[in-house]
Amino acid sequence: MGISSPGIGSNLDVNSIVTQLMQAESQPLVQMQQKEASYQTKLSAYGQIQSAFSTFQSSLSSLTTVAQFQAATANVSDSTVLSASATSIATPGSYSLSVSQLAQAQKLASAGQASDTAAIGAGTLTFDFGTIANGTIDTSGKYTGATFTSSGAGTKTVTISPTNNSLSGIRDAINAASIGVTASIVNDGSASPYRLVLTDSATGAANSMKISVAGDAGLSNLLSQDPAGTTAQQAMSETITAQDAKMTVDGLAVTKPSNTVSDVISGVTLNLTKTNAGTPTTLTVARDSGSVTQAVTKFVNAYNTINTALTSATAYDTSTKTAGPLNGDTLVMNAQAKLRSLLSNPVAGASSTYNTLSSIGVSFQKDGTLAVDSTKLNKALTSNFNDVAAIFAAAGKATDSLVSYTGSSAATKAGSYALNVTQMATQAATTGASAAGLQITAGQNDGLTVNLDGLSGEVLLDAGTYASADALAAAVQSKINGNPAFGGASVKVTQTNGVLTLTSASYGSYSGISIGGNGAANLFGGTPTLVNGTDVAGTLNGVAATGHGQILTGATGDASAGLQVVVSGGVPGDRGTVNYSRGYATQLNDFVNAFIGSDGILASGTDGMNRSIKDLQNQEAAEQVTLNNKQTALRAQFTALDTMMGQLTATSSYLTQQLSMIAAQTPA
């Protein structure tokens, strides 16, 4: 058992002696612990720097793409007539708008029923949507002399089974089918008060309903609706006529199927709410300089925050002779220098007028921070929004109006790249060998097996004699485009002298269309001509690019790597140049990713620091074992010495006593 008290039988203070000796022996361990503490402090500082960089990076998100940068506003002088919103592609300007008619959806009402729960009849309802033209409509909502032309959007079916064949059941079945028609029951207070009302979900003249019924007579007598047929074939009454919205834009007449209009003024969506014929309202589209100024200010503040954090971490205060936790750390000092260098150099590929931060009113101050001159920034935004956007974002612009920049990668270098197109993208098409037969007979020539863009599906045409090749083409297009088996892929069906041509809506080598089934021969006669789609082909920067549909992508390994352009039209040959620039926000985002990413510079430094700390901790543990052993040995040695000294003291006292006794017994 160790001795923890002063010497036994002596005045030797063993604890004090061992403690003092161990203090000297412990100096190497203390130095290791101090070094570890400094590493831990640096590690914590690295974490704070990483957090600051992450915050800084988030400020770049609103400046890295031109679309985010080019926000626009749309204001209407009379907001009761319409409202408007604008996207980044909208062109600033002023427009005079006058609305003479609002779009509305068709409503049909059935004959009244005494009960909404009594059985009516089972069968299948087939809804087609199209345009009612010519003819007249009487006060009972029946057409005379009208024609119906299918829109080609596809027919929809609803099954009415014996379990849901009441008026309420029919309503519920139609609503559950989600076919774009809403069913409701109205009680008009008459002797047979219950009337089924069908409302098309889509507005516009081309969305009138035609309803075919296959099944029980009761169901057919209630819901059959052919506006081009006789009065007897119109079981329902039209209470509201489908109509388009009509308006003028700067004096130009415009007709649209919806009150939400997004394809009249590029980048602007109009929501029509009231007519104002004779009293035009003014729409003003402008760049949203306020949001851009806010984004730039946020970026400047974030930079100043990261710059302050870096300066504080690496600083040395001569007055207090204290240093920041990362004073002398080249990793962090180089990062700060790189940030300043990036923001000081002009943006390659940007305009000669606006290619530096200072050119738009953002400049470095004496203390290394950035400041915004709002007046100068607003002037630059007013002068040329696109050029200012290119200072911050990755931006591309083609000199050919039928070529558009669509994207890039981190590997794309700033520069001007020549574009040469050797092959235009094409769409797949199938063209008949002879005129299509207009007579479709169920079970004989009504079935088509369609392979469209790599997807297959079955199509069943409605039996009957079609009035014209145009009507048949519209029906075929409607059936194919309405089939969910094609996953949104679609075709356009046209006819020339009765010969049908089916053209895929997609471009490129994945665009394909072929037709089989018992109806193929009737539609196409003989062997139809099949033409597969082709991808665009050409070079960017003189190097063969990769074509996919209408998109060309720069080759890997070349300066144009990852640069993407859409060639939407024109002819093969030299197609001008594509100018590409990487703005400050894009460059900084790349740098931050390289610095704080999982395989980045800071991660490498942090890993090295953690390894150093681990090594020190191992050395400390080993040194502590050595010190413990040494302390044990010293205690044993000094305890033995203490015991010996106690024994010597006792012997000395005994001898002194004996000598004194001898002296006392000896005669003088």
Sequence and secondary structure as in RCSB ss.txt:
>XXXX:A:sequence
MGISSPGIGSNLDVNSIVTQLMQAESQPLVQMQQKEASYQTKLSAYGQIQSAFSTFQSSLSSLTTVAQFQAATAN
VSDSTVLSASATSIATPGSYSLSVSQLAQAQKLASAGQASDTAAIGAGTLTFDFGTIANGTIDTSGKYTGATFTS
SGAGTKTVTISPTNNSLSGIRDAINAASIGVTASIVNDGSASPYRLVLTDSATGAANSMKISVAGDAGLSNLLSQ
DPAGTTAQQAMSETITAQDAKMTVDGLAVTKPSNTVSDVISGVTLNLTKTNAGTPTTLTVARDSGSVTQAVTKFV
NAYNTINTALTSATAYDTSTKTAGPLNGDTLVMNAQAKLRSLLSNPVAGASSTYNTLSSIGVSFQKDGTLAVDST
KLNKALTSNFNDVAAIFAAAGKATDSLVSYTGSSAATKAGSYALNVTQMATQAATTGASAAGLQITAGQNDGLTV
NLDGLSGEVLLDAGTYASADALAAAVQSKINGNPAFGGASVKVTQTNGVLTLTSASYGSYSGISIGGNGAANLFG
GTPTLVNGTDVAGTLNGVAATGHGQILTGATGDASAGLQVVVSGGVPGDRGTVNYSRGYATQLNDFVNAFIGSDG
ILASGTDGMNRSIKDLQNQEAAEQVTLNNKQTALRAQFTALDTMMGQLTATSSYLTQQLSMIAAQTPA
>XXXX:A:secstr
    SS SSS   HHHHHHHHHHHHTHHHHHHHHHHHHHHHHHHHHHHHHHHHHHHHHHHTTTSBHHHH  EEEE
ES TTTEEEEE TT   EEEEEEEEE  B  EEE   BS SSSB   EEEEEEEEEEESSEE TTS EES EEEE
 SS  EEEEE TTS BHHHHHHHHHHHTSSEEEEEEE SSSS EEEEEEESS SGGGEEEEEEEE HHHHHHH B
 TTS GGGB SEEEE  B EEEEETTEEEEESSSEE SSSTTEEEEE S  TTS EEEEEEE HHHHHHHHHHHH
HHHHHHHHHHHHHH EETTTTEE TTTT HHHHHHHHHHHHHHHS  TTS SSS SSGGGTEEE TTS EEE HH
HHHHHHHH HHHHHHHHSEEEEESSTTEEEEE  TT  SEEEEEEEEE  BEEEEE SS    EE TTTS EEEE
EETTEEEEEE   EE SSHHHHHHHHHHHHHT GGGTT  EEEEEETTEEEEEEEEESTT  EEEESTTHHHHH 
SS EEE  B  EEEETTEE EEETTEEE  TTSTTTT EEEE SS SEEEEEEEEEE HHHHHHHHHHHHHSTTS
HHHHHHHHHHHHHHHHHHHHHHHHHHHHHHHHHHHHHHHHHHHHHHHHHHHHHHHHHHHHHHHHHS  
